[in-house]
Amino acid sequence: MELLIRNVTNEDFDSIYPLFEQLWPNKKINRTELNKVFSRGIVSQTDELFCAVLDDTIIGFCAYAIVNNLWQEGYISYLYAMVVDENQRGKGYGTKLINAAIAKSKKQGMKRVELDSGFQREKAHQFYEKLGFEKRAYLFSYIL
């Protein structure tokens, strides 16, 4: 049972969708629109989408966008999705996904990996801090 981390394909969406439901349990997800964003990310020159596969089953997903950042005076990786199946958490798979994102970001010349995480996700916050992430800002959002 070795974990494989690989880029996603459009065919992976149905296997990854239940992970999105776990990531956003209180959100009414529009599956069609989400699939469009997923597919757009796959072909994007600035997005990286990859998954963790265990015994031919996708058990984790991670995605980031390369962002031009004035404060960093360069490019950063903005991690916009990260989830491991709730039945597989605590086994090091999330760490392997994050480490893959960090390694790829370093190789691409990024200055930093950043993410946001909801206030209620305290276990996730502990996980990120354990991996060396620091709290440095609040996220503000305005609905259009």
Residue pairs with C-beta under 8 A, 6 or more apart in sequence:
1 54
1 55
3 52
3 53
3 54
3 93
3 96
4 52
4 53
4 54
5 50
5 51
5 52
5 53
5 96
5 97
5 100
6 50
6 51
6 53
7 42
7 48
7 49
7 50
8 16
8 38
8 42
8 49
8 50
8 51
8 61
9 42
10 38
10 39
10 42
12 51
12 58
13 35
13 38
13 39
15 57
15 58
16 38
16 51
16 58
16 61
17 31
17 34
18 85
19 58
19 60
19 61
19 83
19 84
19 85
20 29
20 34
20 61
20 81
20 83
21 29
22 83
22 85
22 86
23 81
23 83
38 49
40 47
41 47
41 49
41 63
42 49
44 65
46 65
46 66
46 67
47 63
47 64
47 65
47 66
48 63
48 64
48 65
48 66
48 77
48 101
48 104
49 61
49 62
49 63
50 61
50 62
50 63
50 97
50 100
50 101
51 58
51 60
51 61
51 62
52 58
52 59
52 60
52 61
52 62
52 84
52 93
52 96
52 97
53 59
54 88
54 93
59 84
59 85
59 88
59 93
60 83
60 84
60 85
60 88
60 93
60 94
60 97
61 81
61 82
61 83
61 97
62 79
62 81
62 82
62 83
62 97
62 98
62 100
62 101
63 79
63 80
63 81
63 82
64 77
64 78
64 79
64 80
64 101
64 105
64 113
65 77
65 78
65 80
66 75
66 76
66 77
66 78
66 108
66 110
67 75
67 76
67 77
67 78
68 74
68 75
69 75
69 76
69 111
69 112
72 111
72 112
73 111
74 109
74 110
74 111
75 108
75 109
75 110
75 111
76 110
76 111
76 112
76 113
76 114
77 101
77 104
77 105
77 108
77 110
77 112
77 113
77 114
78 114
78 115
79 98
79 101
79 113
79 114
79 115
80 115
82 94
82 97
82 98
82 101
82 115
84 93
84 94
84 97
94 127
95 131
98 128
98 131
99 131
101 113
102 113
105 113
113 133
115 128
115 133
116 139
117 124
117 125
117 128
125 135
129 135
